[in-house]
Amino acid sequence: MIEKLSNLTSQVWSWWWQSNNAHDDLARVLLTLALLALAVSWYSWVFTKKWDPPLPPGPIGLPLVGNLPFLDPELHTYFSTLARTHGPIFTLRLGKKLGVVVSSPAAAREVLKVHDTVFSNRDVPVAGREATYGGSDIVWTPYGPEWRMLRKVCVREMLSTTTLDSVYALRRREIRNTIGYFYNQVGSPVNVGEQMFLTVLNVITNMLWGGTVTGSDRASLGSEFREIVAEMTELLGKPNISDFYPGLARFDLQGVRKQMKGLAKRFDGIFDVMIDQRLKMVGGTKSKDFLQFLLKLKDEGDAKTPLTMTHLKALLMDMVVGGTDTTSNSVEFTMAEIMNRPIVMGKIQQELDSVIGNDNIVEESHIQKLPYLYAVMKESLRLHPALPLLVPHSPSETCKVGGYTIPKGSRVFVNVWAIHRDPSIWENPLEFNPERFLNGKWDYSGNDFNYFPFGSGRRICAGIAMAERMFMFSLASLLHSFEWKLAEGEELDLSEKFGIVLKKKLPLVAIPTPRLSNSALYE
């Protein structure tokens, strides 16, 4: 019944939208009646049905639209505030969708471990589908053989320890280029996040197809690419009417689909050029980058679950978009927190000088000997997890969590940001205190639901090893090579801006001063 009414509503909307007479009374009446009928029927089915056990509690919404008009753009803090009133599991009526927000370790454990298989699916947003070739990537593909094939390609082949070790020279070269860039800007303010984005972008594109941005193009292209990725991640986290009323998706009332299509097209053009170049290679020395590997896998892969060209391009998009913004934003947040705590800065540099000295440069082999810097990274990811609500999950069948019913198809948000700042778990949770991580208790395995910045279960982040290496190598190099300060009269700002990826509301602009003994170490 609900599906029929939804289809009827969509048809009436289409007729009304295309009508030449904007004052067509009959169209208005039919539209209103269809929407009201749909609203009443759906509301009755979801919210007045006697679920056993009941749905989680939640704020009262309005007819038809539910809680949509009250959503704050900063969803992670808004959900955290609601949890204080409605408890660690609460319900939001999001148009035709049911949203469930989980904000406690116990509830997160049920979703991500106890019922991991059930919750390993996604409610794919329009923006996500448009950005990833119909949701053909590792993030949005439904749990099953196709997803397992993509996960295997990423984790066992592209991002394995062996593979990452083999491309260390790429990471080193790009980090050294960045240090050299900062050295040439000594005494002048630099946008730390923008430069770190470009560093990570260069590492990833080098790994993918050997591309890099150098010379005069560095600042302009780095800024342009970062803007594109920032817009894409913002659209992925933006509430969209098309997601909450699927019958209206064809009208793209907020223009989200159109915007995302335009942004994705810019990267797609780059992918096409690189793929064409590889396909034209005949004989001779072939490139050994990831793109060459993926093309070979596409031709020789499993016939039952083949890697298609669509999958291939979707994985490239995951690497470029998912791997750049998350890491560079995390480094930027960490640098800001460290600059805000001179005592922490002193301890880091003391450790760096002890292990590396000021007459040498940082190598990745030093990283394992820097326990305090590791603690700094973990503390930063506690306060500013890259994905504050993770990627929303969606149960494949109706199940029970925390004594409540979670209906099939709900959009489930796990508020890891709120859990990481819960005063019942963390002492002085808003204080940046790396010492709390020096006991070695916390890791990224996702087994402890007091701390899981990369998620947990089957859908845990596939790029943890890559992110950790880039984060630590970048941070160690920046803090070993330079002292950092704000421009005269500037104040440090630590406020956040929500998207599916968390970022600083205001960019970190700081002035580097060399601290190594020899200028040749900056070459």
C-alpha positions in Angstrom: 0.0 0.0 0.0 2.8 2.4 1.0 4.7 1.7 -2.2 1.6 2.3 -4.4 0.8 5.6 -2.7 4.5 6.7 -3.1 4.3 5.9 -6.8 1.0 7.8 -7.1 2.6 10.8 -5.4 5.6 10.7 -7.7 3.3 10.6 -10.8 1.2 13.5 -9.6 4.3 15.5 -8.7 5.7 14.9 -12.2 2.4 16.0 -13.9 2.1 19.1 -11.7 5.8 20.0 -12.1 5.6 19.9 -15.9 2.2 21.7 -16.2 2.2 24.9 -18.1 -0.4 26.3 -15.8 1.2 27.0 -12.4 -2.3 27.8 -11.0 -3.9 24.5 -12.0 -6.2 24.0 -9.1 -6.9 20.3 -9.9 -3.2 19.6 -9.9 -2.8 21.3 -6.5 -5.7 19.4 -5.0 -4.5 16.0 -6.3 -1.0 16.7 -5.1 -2.1 17.7 -1.6 -4.4 14.7 -1.2 -1.7 12.3 -2.4 0.9 13.7 -0.1 -1.5 13.7 2.9 -2.6 10.1 2.2 1.0 9.0 1.9 1.9 10.9 5.1 -1.0 9.5 7.1 -0.5 5.9 5.9 3.3 5.9 6.4 3.0 7.6 9.8 0.4 5.0 10.9 2.5 2.1 9.6 5.8 3.2 11.3 4.9 5.2 14.3 1.5 3.9 15.5 2.2 0.2 14.7 2.6 -1.7 17.9 6.2 -2.7 17.6 7.3 -5.3 20.2 9.6 -4.1 21.6 8.8 -0.5 20.8 10.8 2.0 18.7 13.4 4.0 20.5 12.1 7.3 21.9 12.8 10.6 20.2 11.7 14.2 19.7 8.2 14.9 18.5 8.1 15.9 14.8 5.6 17.6 12.5 3.2 15.7 10.2 4.7 14.6 6.9 8.2 16.1 7.4 8.9 14.8 10.9 12.1 16.2 12.4 13.6 17.4 9.2 12.8 21.1 9.8 14.7 21.0 13.1 18.0 19.4 11.9 21.0 21.5 12.7 23.7 21.6 10.0 26.2 20.5 12.7 24.6 17.1 13.0 27.2 15.5 15.3 26.7 18.2 18.0 22.9 18.3 17.4 22.6 14.5 17.9 24.8 14.7 21.0 22.4 17.3 22.5 19.3 15.2 21.7 20.9 12.1 23.3 21.1 14.0 26.6 17.3 14.2 26.5 16.2 11.1 24.8 18.9 8.6 25.7 21.7 6.7 24.0 19.4 5.3 21.3 16.8 7.6 19.9 14.6 7.9 16.8 14.2 10.8 14.3 11.4 10.9 11.7 13.2 12.1 8.6 10.4 12.5 6.0 9.6 9.0 4.7 12.7 7.6 6.4 13.3 6.5 10.0 16.6 7.7 11.5 18.1 6.0 14.5 21.1 7.6 16.4 23.3 5.5 18.6 25.5 7.4 21.2 26.8 4.9 23.7 29.5 2.1 23.6 27.0 -0.6 24.5 24.6 0.4 21.7 27.4 0.8 19.2 28.7 -2.7 20.1 25.3 -4.2 19.4 25.1 -2.5 16.0 28.7 -3.0 14.9 29.6 -6.3 16.5 26.6 -8.3 17.8 24.4 -7.6 14.7 27.3 -6.7 12.4 26.1 -8.7 9.4 22.6 -7.2 9.6 23.9 -3.7 9.9 26.6 -4.1 7.2 24.5 -2.5 4.5 24.0 1.1 3.6 21.1 3.4 2.9 22.8 5.0 -0.1 22.2 8.8 -0.4 21.6 10.3 -3.8 24.9 12.2 -3.5 26.8 9.0 -2.7 25.3 7.2 -5.7 26.2 10.0 -8.0 29.7 10.4 -6.8 30.6 6.7 -7.0 29.2 5.5 -10.3 25.9 4.3 -8.9 27.3 3.2 -5.6 29.7 0.8 -7.1 32.6 1.5 -4.6 33.7 -0.1 -1.3 31.8 2.5 0.8 28.3 2.1 -0.6 28.1 -1.3 -2.3 25.7 -3.6 -0.3 27.3 -6.3 1.8 27.8 -9.5 -0.2 30.1 -11.1 -2.8 30.7 -7.9 -4.8 31.6 -6.0 -1.7 33.9 -8.8 -0.4 35.7 -8.7 -3.8 36.2 -4.9 -3.6 37.4 -5.2 0.0 39.9 -7.9 -0.9 41.2 -5.8 -3.7 41.7 -2.8 -1.4 43.0 -4.4 1.8 44.9 -7.4 0.5 46.4 -5.9 -2.6 46.3 -2.1 -2.9 46.7 -1.2 0.8 48.5 -4.2 2.3 51.7 -3.7 4.4 53.8 -5.2 1.6 52.4 -2.8 -1.0 52.7 0.2 1.3 56.3 -0.7 2.1 57.0 -0.9 -1.7 55.9 2.7 -2.3 57.7 4.3 0.7 59.9 6.2 -1.7 56.8 8.0 -3.0 55.7 9.1 0.5 59.2 10.2 1.4 59.6 12.3 -1.8 56.3 14.1 -1.3 56.9 14.8 2.4 60.4 16.2 1.5 58.9 18.3 -1.2 56.4 19.7 1.3 59.1 20.4 3.8 61.1 22.2 1.1 58.0 24.2 0.2 57.5 25.3 3.8 61.2 26.2 4.0 60.9 28.5 1.1 58.0 30.2 2.9 59.8 30.7 6.2 58.6 33.8 8.0 55.4 33.9 5.9 52.0 32.6 6.8 51.1 29.2 5.1 47.8 27.3 4.9 48.8 24.1 6.7 45.7 22.1 5.7 45.9 23.0 2.1 49.5 22.0 1.8 48.9 18.7 3.6 46.0 18.0 1.3 48.2 18.4 -1.7 50.9 16.2 -0.1 48.5 13.4 0.4 46.9 13.9 -3.0 50.3 13.6 -4.6 51.1 10.5 -2.7 47.8 8.9 -3.7 47.8 9.9 -7.4 51.4 8.7 -7.6 50.4 5.4 -6.2 47.4 5.2 -8.5 48.9 6.3 -11.8 52.1 8.2 -11.3 50.6 11.7 -11.4 51.9 14.5 -9.2 51.5 18.3 -8.9 54.7 20.3 -8.9 56.1 23.8 -9.4 53.8 26.7 -10.1 50.8 24.4 -10.3 51.2 23.2 -6.7 49.3 26.1 -5.0 46.6 26.6 -7.6 45.8 23.0 -8.4 46.1 21.9 -4.7 43.6 24.6 -3.8 41.2 23.7 -6.6 41.3 19.9 -5.9 40.8 20.5 -2.2 37.8 22.7 -2.9 36.3 20.0 -5.1 36.8 17.3 -2.5 35.5 19.5 0.3 32.3 20.2 -1.7 31.8 16.5 -2.4 32.2 15.5 1.3 29.9 18.3 2.3 27.2 17.2 -0.1 27.6 13.6 1.2 26.8 14.8 4.7 24.0 17.3 3.8 20.4 16.4 4.5 18.7 16.0 1.1 15.0 15.9 0.5 15.5 13.4 -2.3 16.9 10.8 0.3 13.9 11.3 2.6 11.2 11.3 0.0 12.5 8.9 -2.8 9.4 9.7 -4.8 10.6 13.3 -5.2 14.2 12.3 -6.1 13.6 12.9 -9.8 13.1 16.6 -9.2 16.4 17.1 -7.3 14.7 20.0 -5.4 17.9 21.1 -3.6 20.1 20.5 -6.6 22.4 18.1 -4.7 22.4 15.5 -7.5 23.3 18.1 -10.1 26.1 19.6 -8.0 27.6 16.2 -7.2 27.4 15.1 -10.8 29.3 18.2 -11.9 32.0 17.7 -9.2 32.4 13.9 -10.0 32.6 14.6 -13.7 35.8 16.6 -13.1 37.5 13.6 -11.5 36.0 11.2 -14.0 37.7 13.1 -16.9 41.1 12.6 -15.2 40.3 8.9 -14.7 39.4 8.5 -18.4 42.7 10.1 -19.5 44.8 7.9 -17.3 42.9 4.7 -18.2 43.2 5.5 -21.9 47.0 6.0 -21.5 47.4 2.6 -19.8 45.2 0.8 -22.3 47.3 2.2 -25.2 50.5 0.8 -23.7 51.7 -2.1 -25.9 54.9 -3.8 -25.0 57.9 -2.0 -23.5 58.1 -1.1 -19.8 54.7 -1.0 -18.2 53.8 1.1 -15.3 53.6 -0.8 -11.9 51.1 1.6 -10.3 47.7 0.6 -8.9 45.9 1.5 -12.1 47.9 -1.0 -14.1 47.3 -3.6 -11.4 43.5 -2.9 -11.4 43.3 -3.1 -15.2 45.1 -6.4 -15.2 42.8 -7.7 -12.4 39.8 -6.6 -14.4 40.9 -8.7 -17.4 42.0 -11.7 -15.3 39.7 -11.6 -12.3 37.1 -14.0 -10.9 34.4 -14.7 -13.5 31.8 -15.1 -10.7 32.4 -11.7 -9.2 34.3 -9.7 -11.9 35.9 -6.4 -11.3 34.3 -4.1 -13.9 35.5 -0.8 -15.3 32.8 0.9 -13.2 34.2 -0.8 -10.1 37.7 0.3 -11.1 36.7 4.0 -11.5 34.7 3.9 -8.3 37.7 2.6 -6.4 39.9 5.4 -7.9 37.3 7.9 -6.6 37.4 6.3 -3.1 41.1 6.6 -3.0 41.2 10.2 -4.2 38.3 11.6 -2.3 38.3 9.3 0.8 42.0 9.3 1.3 42.9 12.9 0.9 40.5 15.0 2.9 40.4 12.7 5.9 44.1 12.6 6.5 44.9 16.2 5.7 42.0 17.4 8.0 43.3 15.2 10.8 46.8 16.5 10.5 45.5 20.1 10.5 43.4 19.5 13.6 46.4 17.9 15.3 48.7 20.8 14.5 46.1 23.3 15.8 45.7 21.3 19.1 49.5 21.1 19.5 50.0 24.8 18.9 47.3 25.5 21.5 49.3 23.4 24.0 53.0 24.6 24.1 53.7 21.9 26.8 52.6 19.2 24.3 54.7 20.8 21.5 57.8 20.7 23.8 57.3 17.1 24.7 56.9 16.1 21.0 60.0 17.9 19.9 62.0 16.6 22.8 61.1 13.0 21.8 61.9 13.8 18.1 65.3 15.3 19.0 66.1 12.3 21.2 65.2 9.7 18.5 66.3 11.6 15.3 68.4 14.5 16.4 68.4 18.0 14.8 71.1 17.1 12.3 69.0 14.4 10.6 65.6 14.1 8.8 62.6 12.0 9.8 62.3 8.6 8.1 59.3 6.3 8.4 61.5 3.8 10.3 61.7 6.3 13.2 57.9 6.3 13.7 57.7 3.2 15.8 60.1 4.8 18.3 57.9 7.8 18.9 55.3 6.6 21.5 54.4 10.2 22.6 53.7 11.3 19.1 51.5 8.2 18.6 49.6 9.2 21.8 49.1 12.7 20.3 47.7 11.2 17.1 45.2 9.0 19.0 44.1 11.9 21.2 43.5 14.1 18.2 41.4 11.3 16.6 39.5 11.0 19.8 38.5 14.7 19.9 38.1 15.0 16.1 37.3 11.7 14.5 37.5 12.0 10.7 34.0 10.7 10.2 32.1 11.9 13.3 29.0 9.8 12.5 30.9 7.1 10.6 29.1 6.2 7.3 25.4 5.5 8.2 24.4 1.9 8.4 21.1 0.3 7.4 19.8 -3.0 8.8 18.8 -5.6 6.2 16.1 -6.9 8.5 14.2 -5.7 11.5 16.2 -6.4 14.7 16.5 -5.4 18.3 19.1 -3.1 19.8 19.2 -1.9 23.4 15.8 -3.3 24.1 14.2 -1.4 21.1 13.1 -2.4 17.6 15.2 -1.0 14.7 13.0 -1.5 11.6 14.5 -2.8 8.3 15.8 0.0 6.1 16.3 2.5 8.9 19.2 5.0 8.6 21.4 4.3 11.6 24.0 6.9 12.7 26.7 5.9 15.2 27.9 9.1 16.9 31.5 8.2 17.6 32.2 11.9 18.2 29.8 11.9 21.2 31.2 8.6 22.6 34.7 10.0 22.4 33.6 13.0 24.5 31.4 11.2 27.0 32.4 12.3 30.5 31.3 9.0 32.0 34.1 7.3 29.9 36.8 10.0 29.6 38.2 12.1 32.3 38.1 15.8 31.3 36.9 14.8 27.9 37.3 18.2 26.2 40.9 18.6 27.3 43.6 17.6 24.7 45.7 15.3 26.9 47.9 12.7 25.0 49.0 11.2 28.2 45.8 9.2 28.4 47.0 7.1 25.5 50.5 6.3 26.8 49.3 3.1 28.4 49.0 1.4 25.0 45.5 0.2 25.8 43.8 1.8 22.8 44.2 0.8 19.2 42.2 1.0 15.9 40.9 -2.5 15.8 37.4 -1.5 16.6 37.1 -4.0 19.4 36.8 -1.4 22.2 33.6 0.7 21.7 34.9 3.5 23.9 37.4 4.4 21.2 36.9 3.5 17.5 37.8 6.5 15.3 38.0 4.3 12.1 34.7 2.4 12.8 34.4 -1.3 13.6 33.2 -4.6 12.2 33.0 -5.6 8.5 32.7 -2.0 7.4 35.8 -0.7 9.3 37.9 1.7 7.3 39.9 -0.1 4.7 42.7 2.5 4.6 43.8 2.5 8.3 47.4 1.4 7.6 47.8 4.0 4.9 46.2 6.8 7.0 48.4 6.0 10.0 51.6 6.1 8.0 50.8 9.3 6.2 49.5 11.0 9.5 52.6 10.0 11.6 55.2 10.7 8.9 53.7 14.1 8.0 53.3 15.2 11.6 56.7 14.1 12.7 58.3 15.8 9.7 56.4 19.1 10.3 57.2 19.3 14.0 60.8 18.1 13.7 61.7 20.5 10.9 60.0 23.7 12.1 58.7 25.8 15.0 55.2 27.0 14.3 53.4 30.1 15.5 50.4 32.3 14.5 50.8 35.6 12.8 50.8 38.7 15.1 47.4 39.4 16.5 45.8 36.1 15.3 44.0 33.8 17.6 43.9 30.0 17.4 40.5 28.6 16.5 39.6 24.9 17.1 35.9 25.0 16.0 34.6 22.2 13.7 32.5 22.1 10.6 30.4 19.1 9.9 30.3 17.1 6.7 30.5 13.4 6.3 34.2 14.3 7.0 34.9 16.6 9.9 37.0 19.7 9.1 38.2 22.9 10.8 35.7 25.7 10.4 38.6 28.1 9.9 41.8 27.0 8.2 45.0 26.8 10.2 47.4 29.5 8.8 50.7 29.4 10.6 54.3 30.7 10.2 57.2 28.1 10.1 60.6 28.8 11.5 63.5 26.3 10.8 64.8 24.3 13.8 67.3 21.9 12.1 71.0 22.5 12.2 71.8 22.6 8.5 69.9 24.2 5.7 70.8 21.3 3.4 68.4 19.1 5.5 65.5 21.1 3.9 66.5 20.3 0.3 
